[in-house]
Amino acid sequence: MRAGLSALTSRGRSFLASGFAALVCAFVLGEHDLLRVGVLIAALPLLAATVVARTRYRLSCARRLDPVRAEAGGEATVTLRLENVTRLPTGLMLIEDTVPYALGARPRFVLDRVEPRGIREIDYKVRSDLRGRFTIGPLTVRITDPFGLVELDRSFTIADTLVVTPQVVPLPHVRLSGEWTGGGDSRTRSVAAAGDDDVAPREYRHGDDLRRVHWRSTARRGELMVRREEQQWQSRGALLLDTRRHAHRGEGPRSSFEVAVSAAASIGVHLAREGLGLRLVTDQGAEHITDNGVSHSLLDTLAVVRQSQTRSLEYGLSALRGGGGDGLIIAVLGAVDPEEATALARLRHGSVTGVAVLLDTPVWEAPGAGESAEFRQAQAVLAGTGWRVVRLPSATSLAAVWQEAAQRPGQGITAPTPLRLGAPATAGAGGGGAA
């Protein structure tokens, strides 16, 4: 009864106060009709509180998210499944699910009656323009009487997590050299294409499988020869994401930081689908390993990445140096000075391919402005050491400029022909200009 009285609504309290006021007036004035009205008004909320408090509904709840990972700006469908596991029908119920503010307003539904062993399914959609990991739930069931005098809340304990990942832009296929590394006796060769005679054999060693004996070479050499073990080639690469707060400009989904995160997600998914084993490195040095093929671990990591207070790229560069075996390094950078560009440029050596996606972050503060001097210097330093530079301006899709990753430094750029003062630019009809 105490729980029922504490669950009285404003309407229920008004009825109760009006009933007691009518009773007092009836005793003072000696009005028997007013006494009956007062008893009726005061008893109605008390009876409703008693009935609601003694209600013993047993409900089971399940929640399903479709999909469990949604891109920023995309929608996800939440399905609630309620089952009445008792033999009594339920009364009027108000269903309210707990949803973070970033996903929208809290969904509310009214169920008039659920029959014994009955099942109800309710769908609603959520949408977020912000990345992150959001908890949905628990579900609250509010039991009320038909007159709206009493509302009693009951909550479930289950909750589910929706991961909102960065936007992934489909990228065109670009041939990147230097991303294959591995070990073994020899590189994998196709016997069907090259023929059995082209297989490079070696001497038989104790423990070798006799099924690998190459009989033609054995007959030619006079000793047992076996086919070399196929090299287990694995594609490996590293993705550096610049998360420094001072290196980015703008706020919200259109900020340079969010564009950088989306670019890193797009590149990571694109390369993972091509079989690249990728590791993510930030300016804080944290590494997250992804498997070959399409993996969700990279997107899950980028969904919760935040801007850091780090002022230098040194921790990230150290993590790249200590990785080893990376045939491809892709750096998604904000504002970098020439010294930082020089330190990054030293990571590319030998057959390692370096691709730098540069965001000219001052443009985010002044749209329409030209390239900053610092941006041009960093671009020149990286390009001068063999890095492939992809310039990503504001309000431009990465897919539109990703083809630049296939161009080696100097490709597609025609140097102007220098002219000497006093010398004609072209040879005249009667002149004898030297070629």
C-alpha positions as CSV (number, residue, x, y, z in Angstrom):
1,M,0.0,0.0,0.0
2,R,2.9,2.3,0.8
3,A,4.4,1.7,-2.7
4,G,1.0,2.4,-4.3
5,L,0.6,5.7,-2.4
6,S,4.1,6.8,-3.4
7,A,3.2,6.1,-7.0
8,L,0.2,8.4,-7.1
9,T,0.3,10.8,-10.0
10,S,-0.6,14.5,-9.8
11,R,-4.1,13.6,-10.7
12,G,-4.3,11.0,-8.0
13,R,-3.0,13.4,-5.4
14,S,-5.5,16.0,-6.5
15,F,-8.3,13.5,-6.2
16,L,-7.1,12.4,-2.7
17,A,-6.8,16.0,-1.5
18,S,-10.2,16.9,-3.0
19,G,-11.8,13.9,-1.3
20,F,-10.5,14.8,2.2
21,A,-11.5,18.4,1.7
22,A,-15.0,17.4,0.8
23,L,-15.1,15.1,3.9
24,V,-14.0,18.0,6.2
25,C,-16.6,20.3,4.6
26,A,-19.3,17.7,4.9
27,F,-18.7,17.3,8.7
28,V,-18.5,21.0,9.2
29,L,-21.7,21.8,7.2
30,G,-23.5,18.6,8.1
31,E,-24.1,17.8,4.4
32,H,-24.7,14.1,4.0
33,D,-24.6,14.2,0.2
34,L,-21.2,16.0,0.2
35,L,-20.0,13.3,2.6
36,R,-20.8,10.6,0.0
37,V,-19.1,12.5,-2.7
38,G,-16.0,13.0,-0.5
39,V,-15.8,9.3,0.3
40,L,-16.1,8.4,-3.4
41,I,-13.4,10.9,-4.5
42,A,-11.0,9.9,-1.7
43,A,-11.5,6.1,-2.1
44,L,-10.9,6.1,-5.9
45,P,-7.2,6.8,-5.8
46,L,-6.8,4.5,-2.8
47,L,-8.4,1.6,-4.6
48,A,-6.3,2.3,-7.7
49,A,-3.1,2.3,-5.6
50,T,-4.1,-1.0,-3.9
51,V,-4.9,-2.7,-7.2
52,V,-1.7,-1.5,-8.9
53,A,0.5,-2.3,-5.9
54,R,-0.9,-5.9,-5.8
55,T,-0.4,-6.5,-9.5
56,R,2.0,-9.3,-10.1
57,Y,2.9,-9.1,-13.7
58,R,5.9,-11.2,-14.9
59,L,7.4,-9.9,-18.1
60,S,10.4,-11.0,-20.0
61,C,12.3,-8.6,-22.3
62,A,14.7,-9.0,-25.1
63,R,16.3,-6.4,-27.3
64,R,17.8,-6.7,-30.8
65,L,19.9,-4.2,-32.7
66,D,20.1,-4.2,-36.5
67,P,22.9,-3.5,-37.2
68,V,25.0,-3.6,-34.1
69,R,27.4,-1.3,-35.8
70,A,26.1,1.7,-37.7
71,E,28.0,4.5,-39.5
72,A,27.8,8.0,-38.3
73,G,24.7,9.5,-39.9
74,G,23.1,6.1,-40.5
75,E,20.2,4.5,-38.8
76,A,19.8,1.4,-36.6
77,T,16.6,-0.4,-35.8
78,V,16.0,-1.4,-32.2
79,T,13.4,-4.2,-31.7
80,L,12.0,-4.8,-28.2
81,R,10.3,-8.2,-27.5
82,L,8.0,-8.3,-24.5
83,E,6.4,-11.5,-23.3
84,N,3.8,-12.0,-20.6
85,V,4.9,-15.2,-18.8
86,T,2.0,-15.3,-16.4
87,R,-1.6,-16.6,-16.8
88,L,-3.1,-13.2,-16.2
89,P,-3.6,-10.5,-18.7
90,T,-1.8,-7.2,-18.2
91,G,-3.4,-3.8,-17.8
92,L,-2.4,-0.5,-19.3
93,M,1.4,-0.2,-19.6
94,L,3.7,2.6,-20.7
95,I,7.0,1.3,-22.2
96,E,10.0,3.6,-22.2
97,D,13.5,2.6,-23.3
98,T,16.7,4.4,-22.1
99,V,18.5,6.0,-25.0
100,P,21.5,8.4,-24.8
101,Y,20.8,12.0,-25.9
102,A,23.1,11.6,-28.9
103,L,20.8,8.9,-30.3
104,G,17.6,11.0,-30.1
105,A,14.6,11.3,-27.7
106,R,13.6,8.4,-25.5
107,P,11.0,6.2,-27.3
108,R,7.7,5.7,-25.5
109,F,4.9,3.3,-26.3
110,V,1.6,2.4,-24.8
111,L,0.4,-1.2,-24.5
112,D,-3.3,-1.5,-23.6
113,R,-3.4,-5.2,-22.9
114,V,-1.1,-8.3,-23.3
115,E,-2.9,-11.6,-23.1
116,P,-1.5,-14.5,-21.0
117,R,1.6,-15.9,-22.7
118,G,1.3,-13.1,-25.2
119,I,4.2,-11.5,-27.1
120,R,4.5,-7.9,-28.3
121,E,7.3,-6.6,-30.5
122,I,8.0,-2.9,-30.8
123,D,10.4,-1.3,-33.3
124,Y,12.0,2.1,-33.2
125,K,15.0,3.7,-35.0
126,V,18.0,5.6,-33.6
127,R,20.4,7.8,-35.4
128,S,23.6,9.5,-34.4
129,D,25.9,11.9,-36.3
130,L,28.6,11.4,-33.6
131,R,30.9,8.4,-33.3
132,G,31.0,6.5,-30.1
133,R,29.9,3.5,-28.1
134,F,26.3,4.0,-26.7
135,T,24.5,2.0,-24.2
136,I,20.8,1.4,-24.9
137,G,18.7,0.3,-21.9
138,P,17.5,-0.6,-19.4
139,L,13.8,-0.8,-20.4
140,T,11.3,0.7,-18.0
141,V,7.7,-0.5,-17.8
142,R,5.2,1.9,-16.2
143,I,2.1,0.2,-14.9
144,T,-0.9,2.5,-14.5
145,D,-4.6,2.3,-13.8
146,P,-7.3,3.2,-16.4
147,F,-7.9,6.6,-14.8
148,G,-4.2,7.7,-14.7
149,L,-4.3,8.0,-10.9
150,V,-1.3,5.7,-10.1
151,E,1.9,5.0,-12.0
152,L,4.3,2.3,-10.8
153,D,7.7,1.9,-12.5
154,R,9.4,-1.5,-13.0
155,S,12.9,-1.6,-14.7
156,F,14.7,-4.5,-16.4
157,T,18.5,-4.9,-16.0
158,I,19.5,-5.8,-19.6
159,A,21.2,-3.2,-21.8
160,D,22.8,-3.4,-25.2
161,T,25.6,-1.5,-26.9
162,L,25.4,0.3,-30.2
163,V,28.7,1.1,-31.9
164,V,28.6,4.1,-34.2
165,T,31.6,3.9,-36.4
166,P,33.1,6.6,-38.6
167,Q,31.8,7.1,-42.1
168,V,33.5,4.8,-44.6
169,V,34.0,6.0,-48.1
170,P,34.5,3.4,-50.9
171,L,37.9,4.0,-52.4
172,P,39.0,3.1,-56.0
173,H,41.6,0.3,-56.3
174,V,45.1,1.8,-56.3
175,R,48.2,-0.3,-56.9
176,L,50.5,0.2,-53.9
177,S,53.9,-1.4,-54.1
178,G,56.0,-2.5,-51.2
179,E,53.2,-3.8,-49.0
180,W,54.1,-7.5,-49.2
181,T,56.5,-9.1,-46.7
182,G,57.1,-12.6,-45.6
183,G,59.6,-15.4,-45.1
184,G,60.4,-19.0,-46.2
185,D,62.4,-20.9,-48.8
186,S,60.9,-19.3,-51.8
187,R,58.0,-17.1,-53.0
188,T,54.7,-18.8,-53.7
189,R,54.5,-19.9,-57.3
190,S,51.7,-21.3,-59.3
191,V,52.5,-24.8,-60.5
192,A,49.5,-24.8,-62.8
193,A,50.7,-21.7,-64.6
194,A,54.5,-22.2,-64.5
195,G,54.6,-26.0,-65.0
196,D,56.2,-28.7,-63.0
197,D,59.7,-28.1,-64.5
198,D,59.7,-24.6,-63.2
199,V,59.5,-25.6,-59.5
200,A,62.8,-24.8,-57.8
201,P,63.9,-28.0,-55.9
202,R,66.4,-28.5,-53.1
203,E,68.2,-31.5,-51.6
204,Y,66.2,-33.9,-49.5
205,R,66.5,-33.3,-45.8
206,H,65.7,-35.8,-43.0
207,G,62.0,-35.5,-42.1
208,D,60.8,-34.1,-45.4
209,D,57.6,-35.5,-46.7
210,L,58.2,-38.0,-49.4
211,R,55.1,-36.7,-51.3
212,R,57.2,-33.5,-52.0
213,V,59.9,-35.5,-53.9
214,H,60.6,-34.0,-57.3
215,W,61.3,-37.2,-59.3
216,R,62.4,-35.4,-62.5
217,S,65.1,-33.4,-60.7
218,T,66.0,-36.5,-58.6
219,A,66.7,-38.5,-61.9
220,R,68.7,-35.6,-63.3
221,R,70.8,-35.0,-60.1
222,G,71.1,-38.6,-59.0
223,E,70.0,-37.7,-55.5
224,L,66.7,-37.1,-53.8
225,M,65.3,-33.6,-54.5
226,V,62.2,-32.1,-53.0
227,R,60.1,-29.1,-53.8
228,R,60.9,-26.0,-51.8
229,E,58.4,-25.0,-49.1
230,E,56.0,-22.3,-50.3
231,Q,56.7,-19.0,-48.6
232,Q,53.9,-17.9,-46.4
233,W,53.6,-14.3,-47.7
234,Q,51.7,-11.9,-45.6
235,S,50.7,-8.4,-46.5
236,R,51.5,-6.0,-43.6
237,G,51.1,-2.3,-43.2
238,A,50.8,0.4,-40.6
239,L,48.3,3.3,-40.4
240,L,49.3,6.4,-38.4
241,L,46.5,8.7,-37.3
242,D,47.3,12.1,-36.0
243,T,44.9,12.8,-33.1
244,R,46.6,15.8,-31.6
245,R,44.1,18.5,-30.6
246,H,46.4,21.4,-31.7
247,A,46.9,19.9,-35.1
248,H,43.2,20.0,-36.1
249,R,40.6,22.8,-36.6
250,G,36.8,23.0,-36.5
251,E,34.1,21.4,-34.3
252,G,31.6,18.7,-34.8
253,P,31.2,16.2,-37.6
254,R,32.7,18.5,-40.2
255,S,35.9,19.2,-38.2
256,S,39.3,18.3,-39.6
257,F,39.7,15.7,-36.9
258,E,36.5,13.9,-37.8
259,V,37.5,14.0,-41.5
260,A,40.8,12.5,-40.5
261,V,39.2,9.7,-38.6
262,S,36.8,9.0,-41.5
263,A,39.8,8.9,-43.9
264,A,41.6,6.4,-41.6
265,A,38.6,4.2,-41.4
266,S,38.0,4.3,-45.2
267,I,41.7,3.4,-45.9
268,G,41.8,0.7,-43.3
269,V,38.6,-1.0,-44.5
270,H,39.8,-0.7,-48.1
271,L,43.1,-2.3,-47.5
272,A,41.7,-4.9,-45.2
273,R,39.4,-6.1,-47.9
274,E,42.4,-6.5,-50.1
275,G,44.0,-8.8,-47.5
276,L,46.3,-6.3,-45.8
277,G,47.2,-7.1,-42.1
278,L,47.0,-3.6,-40.7
279,R,48.0,-2.1,-37.3
280,L,46.8,1.3,-36.2
281,V,49.2,3.7,-34.5
282,T,48.3,7.0,-33.0
283,D,50.5,9.9,-31.8
284,Q,50.2,8.4,-28.3
285,G,51.9,5.2,-29.5
286,A,48.9,2.9,-28.9
287,E,48.7,0.0,-31.4
288,H,45.7,-2.1,-32.3
289,I,46.2,-5.1,-34.5
290,T,43.7,-6.2,-37.1
291,D,43.5,-9.5,-38.9
292,N,43.7,-9.9,-42.7
293,G,40.3,-9.5,-44.3
294,V,37.5,-7.3,-43.3
295,S,37.8,-6.9,-39.5
296,H,35.6,-4.8,-37.1
297,S,38.4,-4.2,-34.6
298,L,39.7,-1.2,-36.5
299,L,36.3,0.4,-36.8
300,D,35.6,-0.3,-33.1
301,T,38.8,1.4,-32.1
302,L,38.2,4.4,-34.4
303,A,34.6,4.7,-33.1
304,V,35.9,5.8,-29.6
305,V,39.2,7.5,-30.5
306,R,39.4,11.1,-29.1
307,Q,41.7,14.0,-29.5
308,S,44.8,13.9,-27.4
309,Q,46.7,16.7,-25.7
310,T,50.0,15.4,-27.1
311,R,52.1,18.0,-28.8
312,S,54.5,15.8,-30.7
313,L,54.3,12.7,-33.0
314,E,57.4,11.2,-31.4
315,Y,55.5,8.4,-29.6
316,G,53.7,7.4,-32.8
317,L,56.9,7.5,-34.8
318,S,58.6,5.3,-32.2
319,A,55.8,2.8,-32.4
320,L,56.3,2.7,-36.2
321,R,60.0,2.2,-35.9
322,G,59.6,-0.6,-33.4
323,G,57.0,-2.5,-35.5
324,G,59.3,-3.7,-38.2
325,G,58.3,-5.6,-41.3
326,D,55.9,-3.0,-42.5
327,G,56.0,-2.8,-46.3
328,L,53.4,0.1,-46.4
329,I,53.0,3.1,-44.1
330,I,50.0,5.4,-44.5
331,A,49.9,8.5,-42.4
332,V,46.7,10.6,-42.0
333,L,48.0,13.9,-40.7
334,G,46.7,17.2,-39.5
335,A,49.0,20.3,-39.3
336,V,52.7,19.2,-39.2
337,D,55.7,21.4,-39.2
338,P,58.8,20.7,-41.4
339,E,60.7,19.1,-38.4
340,E,57.9,16.6,-37.8
341,A,57.6,16.0,-41.6
342,T,61.4,15.3,-41.7
343,A,61.1,12.8,-38.8
344,L,58.3,11.0,-40.5
345,A,60.1,11.0,-43.8
346,R,63.0,9.0,-42.3
347,L,60.6,6.0,-41.8
348,R,60.5,5.3,-45.5
349,H,63.5,3.3,-46.6
350,G,64.3,0.6,-49.0
351,S,61.2,-0.9,-50.6
352,V,58.8,0.6,-48.0
353,T,56.0,2.6,-49.6
354,G,55.0,5.7,-47.7
355,V,51.6,7.5,-48.4
356,A,50.8,10.7,-46.5
357,V,47.3,12.0,-46.5
358,L,47.7,15.7,-45.6
359,L,44.9,17.9,-44.3
360,D,45.5,21.6,-44.7
361,T,43.8,22.3,-41.4
362,P,43.9,26.2,-41.6
363,V,41.4,25.9,-44.5
364,W,38.8,24.6,-42.0
365,E,38.9,28.0,-40.3
366,A,39.0,30.1,-43.4
367,P,37.3,28.2,-46.3
368,G,38.5,29.3,-49.7
369,A,41.9,30.2,-48.5
370,G,45.0,29.0,-50.3
371,E,47.5,26.4,-49.0
372,S,49.4,27.5,-45.9
373,A,53.2,27.9,-46.1
374,E,53.6,25.2,-43.4
375,F,51.5,22.8,-45.5
376,R,53.6,23.4,-48.6
377,Q,56.8,22.9,-46.6
378,A,55.7,19.6,-45.2
379,Q,54.4,18.5,-48.6
380,A,57.8,19.3,-50.1
381,V,59.8,17.5,-47.4
382,L,57.7,14.3,-47.7
383,A,57.6,14.3,-51.5
384,G,61.4,15.0,-51.6
385,T,62.1,11.8,-49.7
386,G,59.9,9.5,-51.8
387,W,56.6,9.8,-50.0
388,R,53.4,9.9,-52.0
389,V,51.4,12.8,-50.9
390,V,47.6,12.9,-51.1
391,R,46.2,16.4,-50.4
392,L,42.7,16.3,-48.8
393,P,41.1,19.7,-48.9
394,S,38.0,20.8,-46.9
395,A,34.7,19.5,-48.2
396,T,36.4,17.0,-50.6
397,S,35.8,13.3,-50.5
398,L,38.8,11.1,-50.0
399,A,37.7,8.9,-53.0
400,A,38.1,11.9,-55.3
401,V,41.8,12.3,-54.5
402,W,42.8,8.7,-53.5
403,Q,44.2,8.1,-57.0
404,E,47.1,10.4,-56.0
405,A,48.4,7.6,-53.8
406,A,49.4,5.7,-56.9
407,Q,51.6,8.5,-58.2
408,R,55.2,8.4,-57.2
409,P,56.8,11.7,-56.4
410,G,57.2,13.7,-59.6
411,Q,54.6,11.8,-61.6
412,G,51.9,13.9,-63.2
413,I,53.9,17.1,-62.6
414,T,55.5,18.8,-65.5
415,A,58.3,21.1,-64.6
416,P,58.3,24.5,-66.4
417,T,61.1,25.0,-69.0
418,P,63.5,27.6,-67.7
419,L,64.1,30.6,-70.1
420,R,67.4,32.5,-70.1
421,L,67.1,36.3,-70.3
422,G,68.0,37.6,-73.7
423,A,67.5,34.2,-75.4
424,P,64.5,33.6,-77.8
425,A,61.9,31.3,-76.5
426,T,61.4,29.7,-80.0
427,A,63.6,29.6,-83.0
428,G,62.6,31.9,-85.8
429,A,62.1,31.0,-89.5
430,G,65.5,32.2,-90.6
431,G,67.3,31.7,-87.3
432,G,69.7,29.0,-86.5
433,G,68.7,28.3,-83.0
434,A,70.3,25.3,-81.4
435,A,68.1,22.5,-80.4
